[in-house]
């Protein structure tokens, strides 16, 4: 099959397929009349590359992955190391996704008076906690400045003053 057909059957641009060839991710096809001619087996390889890219594998990781699958021998150490690394990354992604889902569910029920209140209640930002702790330390070191009633309420709500 020609490169255009491969591209349309896999949803991968012809230029990307040529780039994958250059990186040895896809075998160099034979040529007929100066045109690339791919075997049907290449479709599965390109689909696997596309899937891996969608799953945030780098091209170097894909190369390791594919080289581990090409051999008719047991999976190699480098491939296993990559698999363990990717499993760890997936676990971290799952944790982040659960936190995002929790945040979105909270926002659907949110009755907070302000975004600041929401962020504080959810303890979304470690930096916010550091800023808040730093503000507490500064308050202990210096005499409190005069502030408006509104500022005092907000500060109290954020836990910056008792």
Secondary structure, 3 states (H helix, E strand, C coil): CCHHHHHHHHCCCHHHHHHHHHCCCCCCCEEECCEEECCCHHHHHHHHHHHHHHCCCCHHHHHHHHHHHHCCCCCCHHHHHHHHHHHHHHHHHHHHHHHHHHHHHHHHHCCCCCHHHHHHHHCCCHHHHHHHHHHHHHHHHCCCCCCCHHHHHHHHHCCCCC
